[in-house]
Amino acid sequence: MMQVYAWGWGRYVQMLGMEPEKTVRGGIGLPDFGWNKYGQLGHGNTEDEIVPRQVETLSKRRIQRIAGGWRHTIAGDDQGPALWAFGWNKFGQLGLARHEDAPLPEAVKGLAGHQMTQLACGWRHSLAVSSKGQVFAWGRGGNGQLGLGWGHITDQFTPQRVDCLSLGTMKLERFQQPLQPTTDYVAPADRYAVVPNQRPSQANGCLAVPQVVPTCRQDRTNDVQQPPAQTSRVPQAGLTGER
């Protein structure tokens, strides 16, 4: 007998699953329930569901894995297309090459031909790993959460390969480089907050800007880069410790 688990805030049950990571193993279709204000349940409407309901668009698909973000859902299909997405899409987190929401599951064309083995969703972005070891990221990227490097600090509306984490382009030496703090480095315990459009302040004679680890897409391994000019790090009132 297959065991079903549910978790989340009782008023809006967030997700269900049959096993950790693999939400469905060898099953057909996808039942879901919970909060649906942005169509993240994939039923074509925005009505909440308090009991499991089959997602009709996927009723004949063999869904192997799913992942849920704050307001969006992605589901892996082992029969093709490789990935379905539905729900909130303001930042392109569905990977559909647009920003309009999708109340029904739609195929992510940018991943056609790939078989997804792992899925994950952030608040406003999505990640997937293929059976060939390729890592893809898309959605909100304004804070570097897609891992594409400083030259790509922007939202991505289609899946982008994360070269430094993908098989064949991964360079392990990138991860083996020891961090070299400089006089500009600020320890995490100093609790600095990100405040847009503010000039960096001085903290005990040093700029309150931590060192940034070089991005994976570059050939240089020893460069120290600073965040974009429109964003700086300044001490948050009452939380700065002595150095």
SULGI-V474825 format. One record per residue. N is the residue number from 1. SS is DSSP state (hx for helix, st for strand, lp for the rest). Layout:
N_SS / N_SS
//
This chain:
1_lp / 2_lp / 3_lp / 4_lp / 5_st / 6_st / 7_st / 8_lp / 9_lp / 10_lp / 11_lp / 12_lp / 13_lp / 14_lp / 15_st / 16_st / 17_st / 18_lp / 19_lp / 20_lp / 21_lp / 22_lp / 23_lp / 24_lp / 25_lp / 26_lp / 27_lp / 28_lp / 29_lp / 30_lp / 31_st / 32_st / 33_st / 34_st / 35_lp / 36_lp / 37_lp / 38_lp / 39_lp / 40_lp / 41_lp / 42_lp / 43_st / 44_lp / 45_lp / 46_lp / 47_lp / 48_lp / 49_st / 50_st / 51_st / 52_st / 53_st / 54_st / 55_lp / 56_hx / 57_hx / 58_hx / 59_lp / 60_lp / 61_lp / 62_lp / 63_st / 64_st / 65_st / 66_st / 67_st / 68_st / 69_lp / 70_lp / 71_lp / 72_st / 73_st / 74_st / 75_st / 76_st / 77_st / 78_lp / 79_lp / 80_lp / 81_lp / 82_lp / 83_st / 84_st / 85_st / 86_st / 87_st / 88_lp / 89_lp / 90_lp / 91_lp / 92_lp / 93_lp / 94_lp / 95_lp / 96_lp / 97_lp / 98_lp / 99_lp / 100_lp / 101_lp / 102_st / 103_st / 104_st / 105_st / 106_st / 107_st / 108_lp / 109_hx / 110_hx / 111_hx / 112_lp / 113_lp / 114_lp / 115_lp / 116_st / 117_st / 118_st / 119_st / 120_st / 121_st / 122_lp / 123_lp / 124_lp / 125_st / 126_st / 127_st / 128_st / 129_st / 130_st / 131_lp / 132_lp / 133_lp / 134_lp / 135_st / 136_st / 137_st / 138_st / 139_st / 140_lp / 141_lp / 142_lp / 143_lp / 144_lp / 145_lp / 146_lp / 147_lp / 148_lp / 149_lp / 150_hx / 151_hx / 152_hx / 153_lp / 154_lp / 155_lp / 156_st / 157_st / 158_st / 159_st / 160_st / 161_st / 162_lp / 163_hx / 164_hx / 165_hx / 166_lp / 167_lp / 168_lp / 169_lp / 170_lp / 171_lp / 172_lp / 173_hx / 174_hx / 175_hx / 176_hx / 177_lp / 178_lp / 179_lp / 180_lp / 181_lp / 182_lp / 183_lp / 184_lp / 185_lp / 186_lp / 187_lp / 188_hx / 189_hx / 190_hx / 191_lp / 192_st / 193_st / 194_st / 195_st / 196_st / 197_lp / 198_lp / 199_lp / 200_lp / 201_lp / 202_st / 203_st / 204_lp / 205_lp / 206_st / 207_st / 208_lp / 209_lp / 210_lp / 211_lp / 212_st / 213_lp / 214_lp / 215_lp / 216_lp / 217_lp / 218_lp / 219_lp / 220_lp / 221_lp / 222_lp / 223_lp / 224_lp / 225_st / 226_lp / 227_lp / 228_lp / 229_lp / 230_lp / 231_st / 232_st / 233_st / 234_st / 235_st / 236_lp / 237_lp / 238_lp / 239_lp / 240_lp / 241_lp / 242_lp / 243_lp
//
